[in-house]
Amino acid sequence: MPRRATGPRGWRCHGLLPRAAFIDGERIEGTKSGRKRIVSIDEQTAQVLRNQRKMQAEDKLKVGPEWRGASAYVFTTGWGEPIHPDTVSSLFPILIKRHNAHHLKNPLPHARLHDLRHIHATTLLLAGVPVHVVAARLGHADPSITLRVYAHVIRAAETSAADIYAQAINE
């Protein structure tokens, strides 16, 4: 059964990593709309996050009174503070390179962190998930936004639908 997580753009999951910016040295958080939303996650992802939370608790014990963070964040710096959003983006190509060094037969293509959002949406749409559900997961206020951004995916699915219909009629 899927777990539920709240937050913007798929990164905030019960306070995992908020949408944030630093303006004049001050951390500003929230979604574009200022609203919270619920995003379901699968059990395997939930377990990965629980494991990360356990590792963080171990780190907190090791660091002791120098720990600066609150318990709201699962992904933090080594001293417990929320990581800067740009850190994740800048680490992404490094992680891909590290993966590819160990998986020569199945390397990952170059991708930006934000590309995962598009991969997620495209995968769901091609799998037949209704547009309004994908829109809600992406935090789009209106499914028409999703339709405009992913029109090329919808067109590909329409072609597939025509083929499926023709096959069904011919049987």
C-alpha positions in Angstrom: 0.0 0.0 0.0 1.4 3.4 -0.9 2.6 5.7 1.8 1.6 9.4 1.8 4.0 12.2 1.8 3.4 16.0 1.8 5.1 18.7 0.0 6.2 20.4 -3.2 7.8 18.9 -6.3 8.3 15.4 -4.8 11.2 16.3 -2.6 9.5 17.1 0.6 8.2 14.0 2.2 7.2 14.7 5.8 9.9 17.4 5.9 12.5 15.6 3.8 13.6 18.5 1.7 11.5 21.6 1.3 11.3 23.8 -1.7 13.5 26.5 -0.5 15.6 29.5 -1.6 18.1 31.7 0.2 17.3 35.4 -0.2 19.6 37.8 1.5 20.9 34.9 3.6 17.4 34.0 4.8 15.9 30.6 4.0 12.5 30.9 2.3 10.4 27.8 2.1 7.1 26.7 0.5 5.4 25.7 -2.7 4.8 28.2 -5.5 1.1 28.3 -4.5 1.8 28.2 -0.8 -0.4 25.1 -0.4 0.6 21.7 1.0 -0.3 18.6 -1.0 -0.2 14.9 -0.4 1.8 12.7 -2.7 1.7 8.9 -2.3 4.9 6.9 -2.3 5.5 3.2 -2.6 6.5 1.0 0.3 10.1 0.5 -1.1 10.6 4.3 -1.2 9.1 4.6 2.3 11.6 2.0 3.6 14.5 3.8 2.0 13.4 7.0 3.8 13.0 5.1 7.1 16.6 3.8 6.7 17.8 7.3 6.0 16.1 8.5 9.1 17.8 5.8 11.1 21.2 6.7 9.7 20.5 10.3 10.6 19.6 9.4 14.2 23.0 7.6 14.4 24.8 10.6 13.0 23.0 12.8 15.6 24.2 10.6 18.4 27.8 10.7 17.1 27.8 14.5 16.7 26.2 15.0 20.1 25.5 18.5 21.4 27.1 20.0 18.2 24.0 18.7 16.3 22.3 21.8 14.9 19.3 20.4 13.3 15.7 19.8 14.2 14.1 16.5 13.6 11.9 17.8 10.7 14.5 17.0 8.0 15.6 13.6 6.9 18.3 14.9 4.5 20.7 17.2 6.3 24.3 18.3 6.4 26.7 16.3 8.7 25.8 18.6 11.5 22.0 18.4 11.1 21.1 21.5 9.2 18.8 21.3 6.2 20.9 21.0 3.0 20.9 23.8 0.5 18.6 22.9 -2.4 21.4 23.6 -4.9 23.5 20.9 -3.2 21.2 18.1 -4.4 21.3 19.5 -7.9 25.0 19.9 -8.0 25.5 16.4 -6.6 23.3 14.8 -9.2 25.8 14.6 -12.1 28.5 13.3 -9.6 26.2 10.5 -8.5 25.4 9.6 -12.1 29.1 9.5 -12.9 29.8 7.4 -9.8 27.0 5.0 -10.8 28.3 4.7 -14.4 31.8 3.9 -13.3 30.5 0.8 -11.6 27.8 -0.1 -14.2 29.6 0.0 -17.6 27.1 -2.1 -19.3 24.1 -0.1 -18.2 25.2 3.5 -17.8 22.7 6.3 -16.9 22.4 9.1 -19.4 23.3 12.7 -18.5 20.4 14.2 -16.6 19.6 17.1 -14.4 17.8 16.6 -11.1 14.8 18.4 -12.5 14.7 15.9 -15.4 13.5 13.3 -12.8 10.3 15.3 -12.5 9.7 15.0 -16.3 10.6 11.4 -16.3 8.1 10.8 -13.5 5.3 12.6 -15.3 6.1 11.0 -18.7 6.2 7.5 -17.2 2.9 7.9 -15.5 1.2 9.4 -18.5 2.5 6.6 -20.8 1.4 4.0 -18.3 -2.2 5.4 -18.6 -2.4 7.3 -15.3 -5.1 10.0 -15.8 -3.9 13.5 -16.5 -5.6 14.9 -13.4 -3.7 12.5 -11.1 -0.4 13.3 -12.7 -1.2 17.0 -12.4 -1.9 16.6 -8.7 1.4 14.7 -8.1 3.3 17.5 -9.9 1.4 20.2 -8.0 -0.1 21.7 -11.1 -3.1 23.8 -10.1 -5.0 22.8 -13.2 -4.6 19.7 -15.4 -4.4 21.9 -18.4 -0.9 22.9 -17.4 0.1 19.2 -17.5 -1.6 18.8 -20.8 0.3 21.8 -22.3 3.7 20.7 -20.9 3.3 17.0 -21.8 1.3 17.4 -25.0 3.9 15.4 -26.9 3.4 12.4 -24.5 -0.3 12.6 -24.8 -0.1 12.5 -28.6 2.1 9.4 -28.4 -0.4 7.8 -26.1 -3.3 8.7 -28.5 -1.5 6.8 -31.3 -1.1 3.9 -29.0 -4.8 4.1 -28.1 -5.7 4.0 -31.8 -3.6 0.9 -32.3 -5.1 -0.8 -29.2 -8.6 0.0 -30.5 -7.9 -1.4 -33.9 -6.5 -4.6 -32.4 -9.6 -5.0 -30.2 -11.9 -4.5 -33.2 -10.0 -7.0 -35.3 -10.2 -9.7 -32.6 
